[in-house]
Amino acid sequence: MTDQPENENIRLSKLMSGQGLCSRREADHFIEQGLVSVDGEIIDVLGTRVSPNATIVLHQQAQQSQDNKVTVLINKPVGYVSGQAEDGYTPAVVLVNRANQFNNSSKYQDGSKYKNKDKHTAIRFSQKHLQGLAPAGRLDIDSQGLLILTQDGRVAKTLIGENSPVEKEYLVRVDGHVGQEELALLNHGLSLDGKLLKPAKVSRLNEDQLKFILTEGRKRQIRRMCDQVEVNVTGLKRVRIGKIMLGHLPEGQWRYLGKNESFI
C-alpha cells in the first residue's frame, strides 16, 4: 500500500483522530452535532473529506465533553479479565466502585493508614464514569498490575494505536535458566505468529526475576517470548505505562488519572 498523497482530501473523522483530537467515533458524533469547524466553516455531514492541512476547531461543547471523560488506573489482581466477561471470569471494571477507590482514608491490611496521601482524588466517583469505560490495552487473567480503563478515545489511541511509542514495564518471575544467549533473544530476534517482534528492553534483576520494557502488546506476549527460550513465567506484574507508575496503588483498588498527569 502506498502512502496517501499529501494533497489528497481525507475523511474529516480520520483526520481528527490522526491529530489526536478524539476517536473516530467521537469525531462522527461531534460532526453530526455541528460541533466541528474546518477552516472556519461548520461541518455537519458525515463522510466529509477535507484537506490534510485544514485547520480543525472543536466547539466549546465538544471540548467540554472531552474534558469530562475520565481515565481509571486499576491495580488488577490475578483472576480478572481486562475486557468483557468471558468463560465465567470477572471483568476488571467491576472493581471500579466507590468502595474500591483509593483515597486518603484507605488502609493497609494491618489497619494502618497510608503514609502517602493520594493527590488524585479530587474527582468524585459517579456511575456515569462507567459508561463507555473500556480497557486501553490488555493484561491477561494470570497477570496483575497496572491496567488502564478510559472513556477517552485520545488516551486509547495514545496507548494502543498502531504506532504507539508508549513503553510498558513489567516485573516477571521466571523458572529456568536465563543466560546471555536467552537475554539477547528476548531483547530482539523472536517472532510471534510469523511476525518479528519489535526490539524490547529485557534485563535480569536477580536469579528468578526479569524486567521487560515493551512498546507493543501482542496477546500473552511475554509468556510466549519466554516459552521460546524455554523459560517458564511464574508471575507477571505491570508496574508502568509511559510516565504513569503503579506506585503504591493497592491490589484491587483504583484511582482516576489526574488532570495534570499524562502517559507521554
Secondary structure, 3 states (H helix, E strand, C coil): CCCCCCCCCEEHHHHHHHCCCCCHHHHHHHHHCCCEEECCEEECCCCCEECCCCCEEECHHHHHHHHCCCEEEEEECCCEECCCCECCEEEHHHHCCHHHECCCCCECCCCCECCCCCCCCCCCCCHHHHCCCEECCCCCCCCEEEEEEECCHHHHHHHHCCCCCCCEEEEEEEECCCCHHHHHHHHCCCEECCEECCCCEEEEEECCEEEEEECCCCCCHHHHHHHHCCCEEEEEEEEEECCEECCCCCCCCEEECCCCCCCC
